[in-house]
Amino acid sequence: CLGVMIFELMVGTAPFDADHPMRIYWNVMRGIARVQMPGACEGVTGELIRSLLSPQALDRLPMRKGDL
């Protein structure tokens, strides 16, 4: 997903990274709202990542009326 790729490019790790595959799954299910955004992803970049990774499809950036 584009939001995850942007996060990885900015930070160098995945937003849902963990040592165990089930923990990664757990982190993904909790969603991007629970991810602590590092300094490189604050402001507009963080808003972009959050809007691309919104759990509700209609809330995602490409789906909102007037965006993109």
All heavy atoms as TSV, in Angstrom:
chain	resi	resn	atom	element	x	y	z
A	1	CYS	N	N	0.842	-1.175	0.000
A	1	CYS	CA	C	0.000	0.000	0.000
A	1	CYS	C	C	0.900	1.257	0.000
A	1	CYS	O	O	1.977	1.275	0.607
A	1	CYS	CB	C	-0.896	-0.048	1.219
A	1	CYS	SG	S	-2.011	1.311	1.358
A	2	LEU	N	N	0.448	2.268	-0.655
A	2	LEU	CA	C	1.242	3.485	-0.815
A	2	LEU	C	C	1.581	4.143	0.518
A	2	LEU	O	O	2.703	4.609	0.725
A	2	LEU	CB	C	0.499	4.472	-1.722
A	2	LEU	CG	C	1.207	5.780	-2.032
A	2	LEU	CD1	C	2.554	5.513	-2.703
A	2	LEU	CD2	C	0.329	6.655	-2.901
A	3	GLY	N	N	0.634	4.164	1.459
A	3	GLY	CA	C	0.884	4.774	2.764
A	3	GLY	C	C	2.012	4.081	3.518
A	3	GLY	O	O	2.866	4.722	4.127
A	4	VAL	N	N	2.028	2.756	3.468
A	4	VAL	CA	C	3.085	1.984	4.129
A	4	VAL	C	C	4.425	2.253	3.454
A	4	VAL	O	O	5.448	2.422	4.120
A	4	VAL	CB	C	2.752	0.473	4.135
A	4	VAL	CG1	C	3.916	-0.348	4.638
A	4	VAL	CG2	C	1.501	0.203	4.963
A	5	MET	N	N	4.422	2.316	2.127
A	5	MET	CA	C	5.665	2.557	1.397
A	5	MET	C	C	6.228	3.947	1.716
A	5	MET	O	O	7.439	4.101	1.927
A	5	MET	CB	C	5.436	2.425	-0.105
A	5	MET	CG	C	6.722	2.493	-0.895
A	5	MET	SD	S	6.506	2.140	-2.621
A	5	MET	CE	C	6.109	3.758	-3.239
A	6	ILE	N	N	5.368	4.954	1.783
A	6	ILE	CA	C	5.834	6.303	2.134
A	6	ILE	C	C	6.437	6.296	3.535
A	6	ILE	O	O	7.505	6.862	3.766
A	6	ILE	CB	C	4.677	7.323	2.045
A	6	ILE	CG1	C	4.251	7.502	0.592
A	6	ILE	CG2	C	5.088	8.663	2.645
A	6	ILE	CD1	C	2.979	8.297	0.413
A	7	PHE	N	N	5.763	5.635	4.487
A	7	PHE	CA	C	6.277	5.544	5.854
A	7	PHE	C	C	7.657	4.882	5.854
A	7	PHE	O	O	8.595	5.378	6.486
A	7	PHE	CB	C	5.306	4.740	6.727
A	7	PHE	CG	C	5.660	4.726	8.183
A	7	PHE	CD1	C	5.057	5.611	9.056
A	7	PHE	CD2	C	6.595	3.825	8.694
A	7	PHE	CE1	C	5.379	5.611	10.410
A	7	PHE	CE2	C	6.922	3.808	10.025
A	7	PHE	CZ	C	6.312	4.705	10.890
A	8	GLU	N	N	7.793	3.764	5.142
A	8	GLU	CA	C	9.072	3.050	5.097
A	8	GLU	C	C	10.173	3.899	4.471
A	8	GLU	O	O	11.314	3.880	4.930
A	8	GLU	CB	C	8.919	1.738	4.335
A	8	GLU	CG	C	8.164	0.685	5.113
A	8	GLU	CD	C	8.145	-0.654	4.408
A	8	GLU	OE1	O	9.095	-0.967	3.655
A	8	GLU	OE2	O	7.190	-1.409	4.625
A	9	LEU	N	N	9.846	4.643	3.417
A	9	LEU	CA	C	10.848	5.494	2.783
A	9	LEU	C	C	11.294	6.629	3.702
A	9	LEU	O	O	12.459	7.019	3.696
A	9	LEU	CB	C	10.311	6.062	1.472
A	9	LEU	CG	C	10.159	5.063	0.327
A	9	LEU	CD1	C	9.417	5.709	-0.837
A	9	LEU	CD2	C	11.513	4.544	-0.123
A	10	MET	N	N	10.385	7.158	4.481
A	10	MET	CA	C	10.702	8.267	5.378
A	10	MET	C	C	11.446	7.813	6.633
A	10	MET	O	O	12.316	8.517	7.131
A	10	MET	CB	C	9.419	8.996	5.791
A	10	MET	CG	C	8.686	9.672	4.660
A	10	MET	SD	S	9.626	10.973	3.857
A	10	MET	CE	C	9.758	12.168	5.138
A	11	VAL	N	N	11.091	6.638	7.160
A	11	VAL	CA	C	11.592	6.199	8.463
A	11	VAL	C	C	12.637	5.088	8.360
A	11	VAL	O	O	13.571	5.021	9.155
A	11	VAL	CB	C	10.416	5.743	9.361
A	11	VAL	CG1	C	10.893	5.257	10.705
A	11	VAL	CG2	C	9.413	6.862	9.522
A	12	GLY	N	N	12.480	4.200	7.391
A	12	GLY	CA	C	13.408	3.078	7.250
A	12	GLY	C	C	12.884	1.779	7.830
A	12	GLY	O	O	13.543	0.747	7.721
A	13	THR	N	N	11.713	1.797	8.444
A	13	THR	CA	C	11.056	0.593	8.954
A	13	THR	C	C	9.571	0.665	8.621
A	13	THR	O	O	9.042	1.739	8.355
A	13	THR	CB	C	11.209	0.439	10.485
A	13	THR	OG1	O	10.569	1.552	11.116
A	13	THR	CG2	C	12.661	0.362	10.902
A	14	ALA	N	N	8.920	-0.470	8.677
A	14	ALA	CA	C	7.480	-0.517	8.421
A	14	ALA	C	C	6.706	0.026	9.621
A	14	ALA	O	O	7.160	-0.115	10.759
A	14	ALA	CB	C	7.049	-1.952	8.132
A	15	PRO	N	N	5.542	0.625	9.403
A	15	PRO	CA	C	4.782	1.173	10.522
A	15	PRO	C	C	4.242	0.105	11.469
A	15	PRO	O	O	3.981	0.379	12.636
A	15	PRO	CB	C	3.633	1.920	9.842
A	15	PRO	CG	C	3.518	1.336	8.488
A	15	PRO	CD	C	4.885	0.869	8.125
A	16	PHE	N	N	4.093	-1.112	10.983
A	16	PHE	CA	C	3.527	-2.187	11.796
A	16	PHE	C	C	4.575	-3.234	12.159
A	16	PHE	O	O	4.239	-4.359	12.520
A	16	PHE	CB	C	2.364	-2.845	11.043
A	16	PHE	CG	C	1.327	-1.867	10.577
A	16	PHE	CD1	C	1.141	-1.610	9.231
A	16	PHE	CD2	C	0.544	-1.189	11.490
A	16	PHE	CE1	C	0.186	-0.706	8.798
A	16	PHE	CE2	C	-0.415	-0.275	11.077
A	16	PHE	CZ	C	-0.595	-0.040	9.728
A	17	ASP	N	N	5.831	-2.879	12.080
A	17	ASP	CA	C	6.942	-3.806	12.297
A	17	ASP	C	C	6.904	-4.426	13.693
A	17	ASP	O	O	6.539	-3.779	14.668
A	17	ASP	CB	C	8.266	-3.077	12.099
A	17	ASP	CG	C	9.412	-4.022	11.864
A	17	ASP	OD1	O	9.162	-5.150	11.409
A	17	ASP	OD2	O	10.562	-3.625	12.127
A	18	ALA	N	N	7.281	-5.712	13.773
A	18	ALA	CA	C	7.362	-6.436	15.039
A	18	ALA	C	C	8.260	-7.652	14.848
A	18	ALA	O	O	8.605	-8.014	13.721
A	18	ALA	CB	C	5.975	-6.869	15.497
A	19	ASP	N	N	8.631	-8.280	15.955
A	19	ASP	CA	C	9.513	-9.443	15.913
A	19	ASP	C	C	8.794	-10.724	15.503
A	19	ASP	O	O	9.412	-11.648	14.995
A	19	ASP	CB	C	10.165	-9.668	17.280
A	19	ASP	CG	C	11.119	-8.540	17.632
A	19	ASP	OD1	O	11.631	-7.890	16.712
A	19	ASP	OD2	O	11.338	-8.316	18.834
A	20	HIS	N	N	7.511	-10.800	15.739
A	20	HIS	CA	C	6.745	-12.018	15.507
A	20	HIS	C	C	5.631	-11.738	14.494
A	20	HIS	O	O	4.988	-10.689	14.563
A	20	HIS	CB	C	6.147	-12.505	16.836
A	20	HIS	CG	C	5.596	-13.876	16.758
A	20	HIS	ND1	N	4.305	-14.118	16.353
A	20	HIS	CD2	C	6.147	-15.082	17.021
A	20	HIS	CE1	C	4.081	-15.415	16.387
A	20	HIS	NE2	N	5.178	-16.026	16.778
A	21	PRO	N	N	5.393	-12.649	13.546
A	21	PRO	CA	C	4.361	-12.429	12.535
A	21	PRO	C	C	2.966	-12.141	13.119
A	21	PRO	O	O	2.231	-11.313	12.585
A	21	PRO	CB	C	4.341	-13.724	11.729
A	21	PRO	CG	C	5.702	-14.294	11.904
A	21	PRO	CD	C	6.140	-13.893	13.286
A	22	MET	N	N	2.610	-12.800	14.213
A	22	MET	CA	C	1.297	-12.535	14.814
A	22	MET	C	C	1.228	-11.138	15.417
A	22	MET	O	O	0.170	-10.518	15.441
A	22	MET	CB	C	0.953	-13.592	15.874
A	22	MET	CG	C	0.553	-14.924	15.279
A	22	MET	SD	S	-0.773	-14.818	14.032
A	22	MET	CE	C	-2.148	-14.300	15.032
A	23	ARG	N	N	2.357	-10.628	15.885
A	23	ARG	CA	C	2.393	-9.262	16.415
A	23	ARG	C	C	2.232	-8.243	15.277
A	23	ARG	O	O	1.593	-7.212	15.443
A	23	ARG	CB	C	3.699	-9.039	17.175
A	23	ARG	CG	C	3.770	-7.731	17.868
A	23	ARG	CD	C	2.733	-7.643	18.960
A	23	ARG	NE	N	2.797	-6.324	19.566
A	23	ARG	CZ	C	1.939	-5.862	20.428
A	23	ARG	NH1	N	0.951	-6.624	20.837
A	23	ARG	NH2	N	2.054	-4.672	20.911
A	24	ILE	N	N	2.820	-8.540	14.125
A	24	ILE	CA	C	2.636	-7.674	12.957
A	24	ILE	C	C	1.153	-7.640	12.591
A	24	ILE	O	O	0.585	-6.568	12.367
A	24	ILE	CB	C	3.480	-8.154	11.754
A	24	ILE	CG1	C	4.963	-8.023	12.078
A	24	ILE	CG2	C	3.117	-7.388	10.486
A	24	ILE	CD1	C	5.879	-8.663	11.059
A	25	TYR	N	N	0.532	-8.816	12.562
A	25	TYR	CA	C	-0.895	-8.899	12.268
A	25	TYR	C	C	-1.697	-8.075	13.276
A	25	TYR	O	O	-2.589	-7.319	12.902
A	25	TYR	CB	C	-1.341	-10.364	12.289
A	25	TYR	CG	C	-2.823	-10.538	12.166
A	25	TYR	CD1	C	-3.447	-10.408	10.931
A	25	TYR	CD2	C	-3.607	-10.827	13.281
A	25	TYR	CE1	C	-4.818	-10.559	10.814
A	25	TYR	CE2	C	-4.976	-10.982	13.173
A	25	TYR	CZ	C	-5.572	-10.848	11.936
A	25	TYR	OH	O	-6.930	-10.992	11.826
A	26	TRP	N	N	-1.377	-8.214	14.539
A	26	TRP	CA	C	-2.054	-7.470	15.602
A	26	TRP	C	C	-1.905	-5.955	15.376
A	26	TRP	O	O	-2.859	-5.209	15.494
A	26	TRP	CB	C	-1.500	-7.886	16.956
A	26	TRP	CG	C	-1.945	-7.029	18.097
A	26	TRP	CD1	C	-1.210	-6.084	18.739
A	26	TRP	CD2	C	-3.218	-7.019	18.722
A	26	TRP	NE1	N	-1.948	-5.494	19.730
A	26	TRP	CE2	C	-3.196	-6.058	19.739
A	26	TRP	CE3	C	-4.392	-7.736	18.518
A	26	TRP	CZ2	C	-4.293	-5.779	20.537
A	26	TRP	CZ3	C	-5.480	-7.465	19.323
A	26	TRP	CH2	C	-5.423	-6.499	20.314
A	27	ASN	N	N	-0.702	-5.526	15.049
A	27	ASN	CA	C	-0.453	-4.098	14.806
A	27	ASN	C	C	-1.259	-3.584	13.606
A	27	ASN	O	O	-1.798	-2.484	13.652
A	27	ASN	CB	C	1.032	-3.841	14.587
A	27	ASN	CG	C	1.843	-4.037	15.840
A	27	ASN	OD1	O	1.327	-4.044	16.942
A	27	ASN	ND2	N	3.140	-4.232	15.668
A	28	VAL	N	N	-1.316	-4.379	12.553
A	28	VAL	CA	C	-2.089	-3.988	11.371
A	28	VAL	C	C	-3.568	-3.870	11.732
A	28	VAL	O	O	-4.239	-2.914	11.346
A	28	VAL	CB	C	-1.888	-4.993	10.215
A	28	VAL	CG1	C	-2.873	-4.744	9.087
A	28	VAL	CG2	C	-0.457	-4.933	9.697
A	29	MET	N	N	-4.088	-4.834	12.484
A	29	MET	CA	C	-5.500	-4.819	12.861
A	29	MET	C	C	-5.832	-3.632	13.774
A	29	MET	O	O	-6.944	-3.117	13.734
A	29	MET	CB	C	-5.907	-6.134	13.528
A	29	MET	CG	C	-5.804	-7.332	12.606
A	29	MET	SD	S	-6.706	-7.134	11.049
A	29	MET	CE	C	-8.377	-7.070	11.619
A	30	ARG	N	N	-4.883	-3.191	14.574
A	30	ARG	CA	C	-5.105	-2.022	15.435
A	30	ARG	C	C	-5.186	-0.742	14.613
A	30	ARG	O	O	-5.837	0.211	14.997
A	30	ARG	CB	C	-3.983	-1.916	16.471
A	30	ARG	CG	C	-4.099	-2.978	17.539
A	30	ARG	CD	C	-2.979	-2.950	18.517
A	30	ARG	NE	N	-2.807	-1.622	19.094
A	30	ARG	CZ	C	-1.697	-1.201	19.677
A	30	ARG	NH1	N	-0.657	-2.000	19.735
A	30	ARG	NH2	N	-1.620	-0.009	20.178
A	31	GLY	N	N	-4.493	-0.711	13.484
A	31	GLY	CA	C	-4.605	0.408	12.553
A	31	GLY	C	C	-3.525	1.468	12.704
A	31	GLY	O	O	-2.779	1.509	13.674
A	32	ILE	N	N	-3.490	2.342	11.742
A	32	ILE	CA	C	-2.465	3.399	11.669
A	32	ILE	C	C	-2.660	4.441	12.757
A	32	ILE	O	O	-1.696	5.104	13.168
A	32	ILE	CB	C	-2.441	4.042	10.259
A	32	ILE	CG1	C	-1.169	4.881	10.061
A	32	ILE	CG2	C	-3.686	4.868	10.013
A	32	ILE	CD1	C	0.094	4.104	10.007
A	33	ALA	N	N	-3.873	4.588	13.258
A	33	ALA	CA	C	-4.128	5.582	14.307
A	33	ALA	C	C	-3.332	5.282	15.574
A	33	ALA	O	O	-3.004	6.186	16.341
A	33	ALA	CB	C	-5.615	5.649	14.621
A	34	ARG	N	N	-2.992	4.019	15.799
A	34	ARG	CA	C	-2.234	3.623	16.986
A	34	ARG	C	C	-0.723	3.693	16.798
A	34	ARG	O	O	0.029	3.502	17.741
A	34	ARG	CB	C	-2.603	2.187	17.391
A	34	ARG	CG	C	-4.041	1.988	17.744
A	34	ARG	CD	C	-4.257	2.373	19.190
A	34	ARG	NE	N	-5.582	2.046	19.618
A	34	ARG	CZ	C	-5.860	1.192	20.577
A	34	ARG	NH1	N	-4.897	0.581	21.214
A	34	ARG	NH2	N	-7.103	0.966	20.915
A	35	VAL	N	N	-0.284	3.950	15.574
A	35	VAL	CA	C	1.154	4.006	15.284
A	35	VAL	C	C	1.699	5.359	15.736
A	35	VAL	O	O	1.141	6.408	15.428
A	35	VAL	CB	C	1.418	3.803	13.772
A	35	VAL	CG1	C	2.881	4.030	13.436
A	35	VAL	CG2	C	0.984	2.411	13.348
A	36	GLN	N	N	2.791	5.322	16.473
A	36	GLN	CA	C	3.471	6.542	16.914
A	36	GLN	C	C	4.266	7.085	15.730
A	36	GLN	O	O	5.200	6.450	15.255
A	36	GLN	CB	C	4.394	6.210	18.086
A	36	GLN	CG	C	4.871	7.398	18.828
A	36	GLN	CD	C	3.777	7.998	19.708
A	36	GLN	OE1	O	2.630	7.609	19.672
A	36	GLN	NE2	N	4.155	8.967	20.501
A	37	MET	N	N	3.876	8.248	15.232
A	37	MET	CA	C	4.562	8.832	14.083
A	37	MET	C	C	5.889	9.445	14.512
A	37	MET	O	O	5.921	10.314	15.379
A	37	MET	CB	C	3.700	9.914	13.427
A	37	MET	CG	C	2.507	9.382	12.688
A	37	MET	SD	S	3.021	8.555	11.191
A	37	MET	CE	C	1.445	7.992	10.612
A	38	PRO	N	N	6.992	9.010	13.909
A	38	PRO	CA	C	8.295	9.611	14.205
A	38	PRO	C	C	8.385	11.016	13.615
A	38	PRO	O	O	7.544	11.431	12.821
A	38	PRO	CB	C	9.290	8.671	13.530
A	38	PRO	CG	C	8.519	7.747	12.688
A	38	PRO	CD	C	7.078	7.895	13.008
A	39	GLY	N	N	9.407	11.732	13.986
A	39	GLY	CA	C	9.589	13.109	13.536
A	39	GLY	C	C	9.560	13.277	12.031
A	39	GLY	O	O	9.067	14.277	11.520
A	40	ALA	N	N	10.094	12.299	11.295
A	40	ALA	CA	C	10.127	12.385	9.832
A	40	ALA	C	C	8.731	12.320	9.221
A	40	ALA	O	O	8.542	12.684	8.066
A	40	ALA	CB	C	10.990	11.257	9.263
A	41	CYS	N	N	7.763	11.855	9.993
A	41	CYS	CA	C	6.396	11.695	9.477
A	41	CYS	C	C	5.401	12.620	10.163
A	41	CYS	O	O	4.213	12.341	10.199
A	41	CYS	CB	C	5.949	10.244	9.645
A	41	CYS	SG	S	6.856	9.106	8.603
A	42	GLU	N	N	5.874	13.719	10.713
A	42	GLU	CA	C	4.962	14.669	11.345
A	42	GLU	C	C	4.418	15.629	10.299
A	42	GLU	O	O	4.957	15.744	9.201
A	42	GLU	CB	C	5.689	15.445	12.445
A	42	GLU	CG	C	6.006	14.611	13.659
A	42	GLU	CD	C	6.724	15.417	14.731
A	42	GLU	OE1	O	7.117	16.565	14.466
A	42	GLU	OE2	O	6.898	14.873	15.822
A	43	GLY	N	N	3.358	16.312	10.643
A	43	GLY	CA	C	2.786	17.334	9.769
A	43	GLY	C	C	2.091	16.754	8.560
A	43	GLY	O	O	1.354	15.774	8.648
A	44	VAL	N	N	2.347	17.362	7.416
A	44	VAL	CA	C	1.660	16.995	6.177
A	44	VAL	C	C	1.948	15.545	5.791
A	44	VAL	O	O	1.055	14.834	5.326
A	44	VAL	CB	C	2.075	17.953	5.028
A	44	VAL	CG1	C	1.454	17.536	3.725
A	44	VAL	CG2	C	1.703	19.374	5.371
A	45	THR	N	N	3.172	15.094	5.994
A	45	THR	CA	C	3.529	13.721	5.642
A	45	THR	C	C	2.718	12.730	6.467
A	45	THR	O	O	2.189	11.759	5.934
A	45	THR	CB	C	5.038	13.470	5.861
A	45	THR	OG1	O	5.772	14.448	5.134
A	45	THR	CG2	C	5.433	12.085	5.402
A	46	GLY	N	N	2.602	12.968	7.760
A	46	GLY	CA	C	1.806	12.100	8.621
A	46	GLY	C	C	0.342	12.103	8.248
A	46	GLY	O	O	-0.317	11.057	8.252
A	47	GLU	N	N	-0.179	13.275	7.894
A	47	GLU	CA	C	-1.577	13.367	7.455
A	47	GLU	C	C	-1.796	12.573	6.170
A	47	GLU	O	O	-2.819	11.898	6.018
A	47	GLU	CB	C	-1.966	14.824	7.237
A	47	GLU	CG	C	-2.050	15.631	8.514
A	47	GLU	CD	C	-2.310	17.105	8.244
A	47	GLU	OE1	O	-2.925	17.419	7.190
A	47	GLU	OE2	O	-1.911	17.922	9.072
A	48	LEU	N	N	-0.849	12.656	5.255
A	48	LEU	CA	C	-0.940	11.896	4.010
A	48	LEU	C	C	-0.958	10.397	4.298
A	48	LEU	O	O	-1.809	9.665	3.782
A	48	LEU	CB	C	0.218	12.247	3.079
A	48	LEU	CG	C	0.329	11.410	1.803
A	48	LEU	CD1	C	-0.894	11.630	0.910
A	48	LEU	CD2	C	1.614	11.736	1.064
A	49	ILE	N	N	-0.029	9.936	5.138
A	49	ILE	CA	C	0.046	8.513	5.467
A	49	ILE	C	C	-1.244	8.055	6.135
A	49	ILE	O	O	-1.830	7.033	5.757
A	49	ILE	CB	C	1.268	8.230	6.368
A	49	ILE	CG1	C	2.553	8.451	5.575
A	49	ILE	CG2	C	1.209	6.816	6.939
A	49	ILE	CD1	C	3.813	8.484	6.411
A	50	ARG	N	N	-1.722	8.808	7.112
A	50	ARG	CA	C	-2.966	8.437	7.809
A	50	ARG	C	C	-4.166	8.433	6.861
A	50	ARG	O	O	-5.015	7.554	6.936
A	50	ARG	CB	C	-3.221	9.380	8.971
A	50	ARG	CG	C	-2.291	9.173	10.138
A	50	ARG	CD	C	-2.758	9.997	11.339
A	50	ARG	NE	N	-1.742	10.232	12.338
A	50	ARG	CZ	C	-1.196	9.328	13.131
A	50	ARG	NH1	N	-1.519	8.080	13.006
A	50	ARG	NH2	N	-0.302	9.664	14.041
A	51	SER	N	N	-4.225	9.395	5.952
A	51	SER	CA	C	-5.367	9.447	5.044
A	51	SER	C	C	-5.325	8.324	4.004
A	51	SER	O	O	-6.362	7.883	3.532
A	51	SER	CB	C	-5.475	10.805	4.364
A	51	SER	OG	O	-4.372	11.054	3.548
A	52	LEU	N	N	-4.143	7.854	3.653
A	52	LEU	CA	C	-4.036	6.716	2.732
A	52	LEU	C	C	-4.328	5.391	3.423
A	52	LEU	O	O	-4.765	4.440	2.780
A	52	LEU	CB	C	-2.638	6.677	2.098
A	52	LEU	CG	C	-2.337	7.766	1.084
A	52	LEU	CD1	C	-0.854	7.754	0.730
A	52	LEU	CD2	C	-3.188	7.599	-0.156
A	53	LEU	N	N	-4.070	5.316	4.734
A	53	LEU	CA	C	-4.237	4.058	5.473
A	53	LEU	C	C	-5.468	4.054	6.376
A	53	LEU	O	O	-5.555	3.246	7.293
A	53	LEU	CB	C	-2.980	3.779	6.308
A	53	LEU	CG	C	-1.700	3.561	5.510
A	53	LEU	CD1	C	-0.515	3.389	6.436
A	53	LEU	CD2	C	-1.835	2.367	4.591
A	54	SER	N	N	-6.419	4.903	6.100
A	54	SER	CA	C	-7.642	4.946	6.900
A	54	SER	C	C	-8.365	3.595	6.826
A	54	SER	O	O	-8.468	2.995	5.757
A	54	SER	CB	C	-8.559	6.046	6.376
A	54	SER	OG	O	-9.774	6.043	7.067
A	55	PRO	N	N	-8.889	3.101	7.957
A	55	PRO	CA	C	-9.560	1.803	7.951
A	55	PRO	C	C	-10.838	1.782	7.095
A	55	PRO	O	O	-11.181	0.766	6.523
A	55	PRO	CB	C	-9.900	1.529	9.410
A	55	PRO	CG	C	-9.457	2.693	10.190
A	55	PRO	CD	C	-8.797	3.666	9.283
A	56	GLN	N	N	-11.513	2.902	7.008
A	56	GLN	CA	C	-12.735	2.988	6.198
A	56	GLN	C	C	-12.374	3.426	4.776
A	56	GLN	O	O	-11.786	4.486	4.582
A	56	GLN	CB	C	-13.710	3.993	6.813
A	56	GLN	CG	C	-14.164	3.622	8.199
A	56	GLN	CD	C	-14.937	2.310	8.217
A	56	GLN	OE1	O	-15.696	2.018	7.300
A	56	GLN	NE2	N	-14.725	1.514	9.242
A	57	ALA	N	N	-12.745	2.626	3.798
A	57	ALA	CA	C	-12.372	2.902	2.410
A	57	ALA	C	C	-12.832	4.291	1.943
A	57	ALA	O	O	-12.103	4.983	1.244
A	57	ALA	CB	C	-12.938	1.828	1.486
A	58	LEU	N	N	-14.012	4.701	2.336
A	58	LEU	CA	C	-14.526	6.003	1.891
A	58	LEU	C	C	-13.795	7.176	2.521
A	58	LEU	O	O	-13.887	8.303	2.035
A	58	LEU	CB	C	-16.020	6.104	2.166
A	58	LEU	CG	C	-16.886	5.163	1.320
A	58	LEU	CD1	C	-18.345	5.259	1.740
A	58	LEU	CD2	C	-16.739	5.474	-0.158
A	59	ASP	N	N	-13.048	6.938	3.603
A	59	ASP	CA	C	-12.283	7.998	4.254
A	59	ASP	C	C	-10.872	8.132	3.690
A	59	ASP	O	O	-10.162	9.072	4.012
A	59	ASP	CB	C	-12.192	7.744	5.762
A	59	ASP	CG	C	-13.537	7.871	6.442
A	59	ASP	OD1	O	-14.413	8.562	5.894
A	59	ASP	OD2	O	-13.706	7.268	7.516
A	60	ARG	N	N	-10.463	7.198	2.845
A	60	ARG	CA	C	-9.119	7.254	2.284
A	60	ARG	C	C	-9.010	8.381	1.274
A	60	ARG	O	O	-9.974	8.736	0.599
A	60	ARG	CB	C	-8.771	5.922	1.621
A	60	ARG	CG	C	-8.642	4.826	2.645
A	60	ARG	CD	C	-8.216	3.506	2.039
A	60	ARG	NE	N	-8.464	2.476	3.038
A	60	ARG	CZ	C	-9.040	1.325	2.769
A	60	ARG	NH1	N	-9.383	1.004	1.548
A	60	ARG	NH2	N	-9.248	0.453	3.740
A	61	LEU	N	N	-7.841	8.948	1.176
A	61	LEU	CA	C	-7.605	10.119	0.345
A	61	LEU	C	C	-8.146	9.994	-1.071
A	61	LEU	O	O	-8.875	10.876	-1.527
A	61	LEU	CB	C	-6.099	10.435	0.333
A	61	LEU	CG	C	-5.682	11.691	-0.402
A	61	LEU	CD1	C	-6.288	12.913	0.264
A	61	LEU	CD2	C	-4.180	11.799	-0.441
A	62	PRO	N	N	-7.866	8.917	-1.815
A	62	PRO	CA	C	-8.355	8.859	-3.194
A	62	PRO	C	C	-9.878	8.739	-3.297
A	62	PRO	O	O	-10.438	8.979	-4.359
A	62	PRO	CB	C	-7.696	7.614	-3.769
A	62	PRO	CG	C	-6.586	7.276	-2.862
A	62	PRO	CD	C	-6.949	7.830	-1.530
A	63	MET	N	N	-10.546	8.355	-2.238
A	63	MET	CA	C	-11.991	8.128	-2.278
A	63	MET	C	C	-12.811	9.346	-1.860
A	63	MET	O	O	-14.004	9.404	-2.126
A	63	MET	CB	C	-12.369	6.944	-1.388
A	63	MET	CG	C	-11.716	5.644	-1.796
A	63	MET	SD	S	-12.184	5.095	-3.438
A	63	MET	CE	C	-13.890	4.688	-3.179
A	64	ARG	N	N	-12.177	10.316	-1.198
A	64	ARG	CA	C	-12.916	11.477	-0.705
A	64	ARG	C	C	-13.255	12.413	-1.856
A	64	ARG	O	O	-12.449	12.632	-2.749
A	64	ARG	CB	C	-12.114	12.220	0.358
A	64	ARG	CG	C	-11.932	11.403	1.613
A	64	ARG	CD	C	-11.339	12.219	2.726
A	64	ARG	NE	N	-10.077	12.820	2.327
A	64	ARG	CZ	C	-9.076	13.036	3.153
A	64	ARG	NH1	N	-9.182	12.727	4.423
A	64	ARG	NH2	N	-7.970	13.605	2.731
A	65	LYS	N	N	-14.436	12.980	-1.810
A	65	LYS	CA	C	-14.870	13.908	-2.840
A	65	LYS	C	C	-13.981	15.148	-2.834
A	65	LYS	O	O	-13.727	15.739	-1.798
A	65	LYS	CB	C	-16.320	14.305	-2.602
A	65	LYS	CG	C	-16.894	15.133	-3.709
A	65	LYS	CD	C	-18.356	15.394	-3.523
A	65	LYS	CE	C	-18.847	16.203	-4.689
A	65	LYS	NZ	N	-20.276	16.146	-4.826
A	66	GLY	N	N	-13.474	15.512	-3.995
A	66	GLY	CA	C	-12.659	16.699	-4.124
A	66	GLY	C	C	-11.172	16.462	-3.900
A	66	GLY	O	O	-10.363	17.349	-4.133
A	67	ASP	N	N	-10.783	15.266	-3.465
A	67	ASP	CA	C	-9.354	14.955	-3.270
A	67	ASP	C	C	-8.859	14.171	-4.467
A	67	ASP	O	O	-9.579	13.420	-5.087
A	67	ASP	CB	C	-9.140	14.147	-1.997
A	67	ASP	CG	C	-9.328	15.000	-0.750
A	67	ASP	OD1	O	-9.107	16.217	-0.833
A	67	ASP	OD2	O	-9.711	14.448	0.288
A	68	LEU	N	N	-7.601	14.361	-4.756
A	68	LEU	CA	C	-6.939	13.749	-5.905
A	68	LEU	C	C	-7.776	13.909	-7.128
A	68	LEU	O	O	-8.390	13.341	-7.767
A	68	LEU	CB	C	-6.587	12.283	-5.652
A	68	LEU	CG	C	-5.434	12.051	-4.672
A	68	LEU	CD1	C	-5.096	10.588	-4.661
A	68	LEU	CD2	C	-4.203	12.826	-4.983
